[in-house]
Amino acid sequence: MTRIEIRLPDELAQRAKSAGLLSDTAIQDLLEDAIRRQAGRRLLEVAERIHAAGIPPMSMEEIDAEVKACRAERRTRRQTMPGGGADRS
């Protein structure tokens, strides 16, 4: 477990404490929510770039084939690594 220390303006810290937002669980929830929102923004940015580039959408069959190809490549890489290589995805 990682321990962090943050510095907040007193007024903000007091409001956050009053709202119950300074507990370990509340901060974990806030961080996880922020990470999800950030991932959503990145996804939308990529979708905009794909649209702007005029790339046609993929069918579910094409997506499925790409996923299977990536998984097969990962398996092959893992099998050729010394010690079997742990999959970290």
C-alpha positions, 0 to 999 in steps of 0.5 A: 500500500502506498502512503501519500501526503497532500497539501490543501488550502485550509478552507478546502481541507475543512470543506472536504473533511466535512463532506467526508471526502478525506477518508482513505475509501473516499479518496480511493473512490475519487481517484478511481472516478477521475481515472475513469473520466480521463479514460473516457475523454481519451476514448472520445479524443481518439474517436474524433481523430478517427472520424476526422481521418475518414477511417471507416468503422470496423464491423464486429467481425473485424474487431473480433479478428483483431482481438484474436490476432492480438491475443495469439501474438501475446501468447506467442511472445509469452511462450518464447520469453525465458521462463514462460514470461508472465502476462501483465495485461 
